Each structure stands twice: as C-alpha cells, then as structure tokens.
C-alpha cells in the first residue's frame, strides 16, 4: 500500500512537472513494473459486484454477450457451461429494452455526444465531451448495432447494480476494459429483461 501511494505521488509529480512525452514514458515504465497501462486511468475504483467465472447453461455460442437487465448482470459466454459474470448498471424505468444486436464498433476512451432525446430531457448537458476520465462513457465503449446504446465504462462504481442509465449498460472502467479485450466487433449481444 505504501509503495502504491509512493508511485501515485511520483506520477502526480511527473505529470505536473513534465511534458506529455515524459509522462508517456512514465506510463510505459508502469507496464514494465507490472501495473499495466491503465493503472492511473481506471478511474472510479472497483466494482461493488466482483467479476467472476460462473456456471452458465444458456446454450449460447462462446463469445456471446448475454445481458440480464432484471439481474443487472452481463455474461460473456466461455463455453463448456461457463461464463464470466460482470455487474452492470442498466436503464431506469421506462428506458430498459431487450433484443439481439451485434457489436458494430469498439472505441478506447471514446468521445461522447448526447443524443437529441437526452438533450431534450437534460438541456444542461454538454453538447460534446472528448474522451477521458471525466467522460461518462469511461475507458471503453462497445456500440450496439444501429441503436444509440452502448456497453461502456463509468467513473461512478456506485452505480453498478443500479437502474440509472438512459438505456446503456455501464460497467466499471476495469471491467469494461477486461470485456473489451475479450470480444471482437461482430460479437452477438442478447439483452433480456
């Protein structure tokens, strides 16, 4: 714990007093030291619902994402009767939906432009936000078909397991980064209420 705190202080010092190239060199050094490239970019902390491998008897092909909105869980089917289970935040009442789509795009640290429907409900929202730790889409986003919906990260881990979104599925940045690394564009996503 003391070592992690010392590394955090060192990172803040390097970032405050160094140019982008020097800071990038520091993050590359974290890879060498074992922390990984997202050590300081995960944001938001750990999920209140830990990711775990579970028995899963849905009959879906490996690589399928199965979302149970009532349960507020997302399953990545592994095959052999198993899946990785993640905690998610789901749509509020009136914003939940079901259906089958495919992942049509994947983006790291995506920018966000609120859709017109959301801006009508919330005119106080910014019209556009560049990607980064303060962006509501978090570290990664996977876009679902031609819908406005995504599976995306969040810097608000307290919302995982809650019905809080406008129809998107939110995960902690750590969990969405893990899922993002495991699924390709074209993966099937099945959403059930």
The 8 nearest C-alpha neighbors of each residue, nearest first, counted from 0:
[[1, 3, 2, 4, 5, 6, 7, 8],
 [0, 2, 4, 3, 5, 6, 7, 8],
 [1, 3, 5, 0, 4, 6, 7, 8],
 [4, 2, 6, 0, 5, 1, 7, 8],
 [5, 3, 7, 1, 6, 2, 0, 8],
 [6, 4, 2, 8, 7, 3, 1, 9],
 [7, 5, 9, 3, 4, 8, 10, 2],
 [6, 8, 4, 10, 9, 5, 3, 11],
 [9, 7, 5, 11, 10, 6, 12, 4],
 [10, 8, 6, 12, 7, 11, 13, 5],
 [11, 9, 7, 13, 12, 8, 14, 6],
 [12, 10, 14, 8, 13, 9, 15, 7],
 [13, 11, 9, 15, 10, 14, 16, 8],
 [12, 14, 10, 16, 17, 11, 15, 9],
 [15, 13, 11, 17, 12, 22, 16, 10],
 [14, 16, 12, 13, 11, 17, 18, 10],
 [17, 15, 13, 14, 12, 18, 11, 22],
 [18, 16, 14, 13, 21, 15, 22, 19],
 [17, 19, 21, 20, 22, 16, 14, 15],
 [18, 20, 22, 21, 23, 17, 14, 24],
 [21, 19, 23, 22, 18, 24, 17, 25],
 [20, 22, 24, 23, 18, 19, 17, 25],
 [21, 23, 19, 25, 24, 20, 14, 13],
 [24, 22, 20, 26, 25, 21, 19, 27],
 [23, 25, 21, 27, 22, 26, 28, 20],
 [24, 26, 28, 22, 27, 23, 21, 29],
 [27, 25, 29, 28, 23, 24, 36, 22],
 [26, 28, 24, 30, 25, 29, 23, 31],
 [27, 29, 25, 31, 26, 30, 32, 24],
 [30, 28, 32, 26, 34, 31, 27, 35],
 [31, 29, 35, 33, 27, 28, 32, 34],
 [30, 32, 28, 29, 33, 27, 34, 35],
 [33, 31, 29, 30, 34, 28, 35, 27],
 [32, 34, 30, 31, 35, 29, 28, 36],
 [35, 33, 29, 38, 30, 32, 36, 37],
 [36, 34, 30, 37, 38, 33, 29, 31],
 [35, 37, 38, 30, 26, 29, 34, 27],
 [36, 38, 40, 39, 35, 41, 34, 173],
 [39, 37, 34, 35, 36, 40, 41, 29],
 [40, 38, 37, 41, 42, 36, 7, 26],
 [41, 39, 37, 42, 38, 132, 138, 36],
 [42, 40, 172, 37, 173, 39, 38, 43],
 [43, 41, 154, 40, 44, 132, 172, 39],
 [42, 44, 154, 155, 156, 41, 45, 171],
 [45, 43, 42, 156, 46, 41, 171, 154],
 [46, 44, 47, 156, 171, 43, 173, 49],
 [45, 47, 48, 156, 49, 171, 44, 159],
 [46, 48, 49, 45, 159, 156, 157, 86],
 [49, 47, 46, 86, 50, 85, 160, 159],
 [50, 48, 46, 47, 51, 85, 86, 45],
 [51, 49, 85, 84, 48, 86, 83, 52],
 [50, 52, 84, 83, 49, 53, 85, 82],
 [51, 53, 83, 82, 84, 81, 54, 50],
 [54, 52, 82, 81, 83, 55, 51, 84],
 [53, 55, 81, 80, 82, 56, 52, 83],
 [54, 56, 81, 80, 82, 57, 53, 76],
 [57, 55, 80, 58, 54, 81, 59, 79],
 [56, 58, 59, 55, 80, 76, 65, 60],
 [57, 59, 56, 60, 80, 55, 78, 76],
 [60, 58, 57, 63, 61, 76, 78, 56],
 [59, 61, 63, 62, 58, 78, 76, 77],
 [62, 60, 77, 78, 76, 63, 59, 75],
 [61, 63, 76, 75, 60, 77, 64, 182],
 [64, 62, 187, 76, 61, 60, 75, 188],
 [63, 65, 75, 188, 74, 187, 189, 76],
 [64, 66, 189, 74, 73, 188, 190, 63],
 [67, 65, 73, 190, 68, 189, 72, 191],
 [66, 68, 191, 70, 72, 69, 192, 71],
 [67, 69, 71, 192, 70, 66, 191, 89],
 [70, 68, 192, 71, 67, 191, 72, 89],
 [69, 71, 68, 67, 72, 192, 160, 66],
 [72, 70, 68, 87, 69, 160, 67, 86],
 [71, 73, 86, 87, 70, 67, 85, 66],
 [72, 74, 66, 85, 84, 65, 67, 86],
 [75, 73, 84, 65, 83, 64, 82, 76],
 [74, 76, 64, 83, 82, 63, 62, 77],
 [75, 77, 82, 61, 63, 62, 78, 74],
 [78, 76, 61, 82, 81, 62, 75, 79],
 [79, 77, 61, 80, 81, 76, 60, 82],
 [78, 80, 81, 77, 55, 61, 82, 54],
 [79, 81, 55, 78, 56, 54, 82, 77],
 [82, 80, 54, 55, 77, 78, 53, 79],
 [83, 81, 76, 77, 75, 53, 52, 55],
 [82, 84, 52, 75, 74, 51, 53, 85],
 [85, 83, 74, 51, 50, 73, 52, 82],
 [86, 84, 50, 73, 72, 74, 87, 83],
 [85, 87, 72, 48, 160, 159, 71, 73],
 [88, 86, 159, 170, 160, 169, 72, 71],
 [87, 89, 159, 169, 161, 160, 168, 162],
 [90, 88, 162, 168, 164, 163, 68, 87],
 [91, 89, 166, 164, 95, 94, 165, 162],
 [90, 92, 162, 163, 94, 164, 93, 165],
 [93, 91, 94, 95, 90, 162, 163, 165],
 [92, 94, 95, 91, 90, 96, 165, 166],
 [95, 93, 90, 166, 91, 165, 92, 96],
 [96, 94, 90, 166, 93, 92, 91, 97],
 [95, 97, 94, 98, 166, 192, 190, 191],
 [98, 96, 190, 191, 192, 95, 99, 189],
 [97, 99, 190, 189, 100, 191, 96, 188],
 [98, 100, 189, 188, 190, 101, 187, 97],
 [101, 99, 188, 144, 143, 187, 189, 98],
 [102, 100, 187, 185, 186, 144, 188, 143],
 [101, 103, 143, 185, 184, 186, 142, 104],
 [102, 104, 144, 184, 142, 101, 143, 185],
 [105, 103, 142, 102, 184, 141, 106, 143],
 [104, 106, 141, 140, 142, 184, 107, 103],
 [107, 105, 140, 109, 139, 108, 141, 104],
 [106, 108, 139, 109, 138, 140, 105, 130],
 [109, 107, 138, 130, 139, 131, 137, 106],
 [110, 108, 130, 107, 106, 111, 139, 140],
 [109, 111, 130, 129, 128, 108, 112, 134],
 [112, 110, 128, 127, 113, 109, 129, 136],
 [111, 113, 127, 126, 114, 128, 110, 125],
 [112, 114, 117, 111, 118, 126, 115, 127],
 [115, 113, 117, 116, 112, 118, 147, 119],
 [114, 116, 118, 117, 119, 113, 120, 112],
 [117, 115, 119, 118, 114, 120, 113, 121],
 [116, 118, 120, 119, 114, 115, 121, 113],
 [117, 119, 121, 122, 115, 120, 116, 114],
 [120, 118, 116, 117, 121, 122, 115, 114],
 [121, 119, 117, 118, 122, 116, 115, 123],
 [120, 122, 118, 123, 119, 117, 124, 116],
 [123, 121, 118, 124, 119, 120, 117, 125],
 [122, 124, 121, 125, 118, 120, 126, 119],
 [125, 123, 122, 121, 126, 118, 113, 117],
 [126, 124, 127, 123, 128, 113, 112, 122],
 [125, 127, 112, 124, 113, 128, 118, 111],
 [128, 126, 112, 125, 111, 129, 113, 110],
 [129, 127, 111, 110, 130, 134, 112, 125],
 [128, 130, 110, 111, 131, 127, 134, 109],
 [129, 131, 110, 109, 108, 134, 128, 111],
 [132, 130, 134, 133, 108, 129, 137, 138],
 [131, 133, 134, 137, 42, 40, 154, 138],
 [134, 132, 131, 135, 154, 137, 130, 136],
 [133, 135, 131, 136, 132, 137, 130, 128],
 [136, 134, 137, 153, 133, 154, 152, 111],
 [137, 135, 152, 151, 134, 153, 140, 109],
 [138, 136, 152, 153, 135, 134, 139, 172],
 [137, 139, 108, 172, 152, 107, 136, 176],
 [140, 138, 107, 108, 152, 151, 106, 137],
 [141, 139, 151, 106, 150, 105, 149, 142],
 [140, 142, 105, 150, 149, 104, 102, 151],
 [141, 143, 149, 104, 102, 103, 105, 140],
 [144, 142, 102, 149, 101, 148, 146, 103],
 [145, 143, 103, 101, 100, 146, 102, 142],
 [144, 146, 143, 147, 103, 142, 148, 100],
 [147, 145, 148, 144, 143, 142, 149, 100],
 [146, 148, 145, 149, 143, 114, 142, 167],
 [149, 147, 167, 146, 143, 166, 142, 150],
 [150, 148, 142, 167, 141, 143, 151, 168],
 [149, 151, 168, 141, 140, 169, 167, 142],
 [152, 150, 140, 169, 136, 139, 149, 170],
 [151, 153, 137, 172, 170, 171, 136, 175],
 [152, 154, 137, 171, 155, 172, 135, 136],
 [153, 155, 43, 42, 156, 137, 171, 172],
 [154, 156, 153, 157, 43, 158, 171, 159],
 [157, 155, 158, 46, 159, 171, 43, 154],
 [156, 158, 155, 159, 47, 46, 160, 161],
 [159, 157, 161, 156, 155, 88, 160, 163],
 [160, 158, 88, 87, 161, 156, 157, 86],
 [159, 161, 88, 87, 71, 86, 158, 162],
 [160, 162, 88, 158, 159, 163, 89, 71],
 [163, 161, 91, 89, 90, 88, 164, 160],
 [162, 164, 91, 90, 161, 89, 88, 158],
 [165, 163, 90, 166, 91, 89, 167, 162],
 [164, 166, 90, 94, 167, 91, 163, 95],
 [167, 165, 90, 94, 164, 95, 148, 89],
 [168, 166, 148, 149, 164, 165, 150, 90],
 [169, 167, 150, 89, 88, 87, 149, 151],
 [168, 170, 88, 151, 87, 152, 150, 153],
 [171, 169, 152, 87, 175, 153, 174, 151],
 [170, 172, 153, 174, 152, 173, 156, 46],
 [171, 173, 152, 175, 41, 138, 174, 153],
 [172, 174, 176, 171, 175, 41, 177, 45],
 [175, 173, 177, 171, 176, 172, 170, 178],
 [176, 174, 178, 172, 177, 152, 170, 173],
 [175, 177, 179, 173, 174, 178, 172, 139],
 [176, 178, 174, 175, 180, 179, 173, 181],
 [179, 177, 175, 181, 180, 176, 174, 182],
 [180, 178, 176, 181, 177, 182, 175, 139],
 [179, 181, 177, 178, 182, 176, 183, 175],
 [180, 182, 178, 179, 177, 183, 62, 75],
 [183, 181, 179, 180, 186, 178, 62, 184],
 [184, 182, 186, 185, 181, 102, 179, 180],
 [183, 185, 102, 103, 186, 104, 105, 182],
 [184, 186, 102, 101, 103, 183, 187, 104],
 [187, 185, 101, 102, 184, 183, 63, 182],
 [188, 186, 101, 63, 100, 64, 185, 189],
 [187, 189, 64, 100, 101, 99, 65, 63],
 [190, 188, 99, 65, 98, 66, 64, 187],
 [189, 191, 66, 97, 98, 65, 99, 67],
 [192, 190, 97, 67, 66, 68, 189, 98],
 [191, 68, 69, 67, 97, 190, 96, 95]]
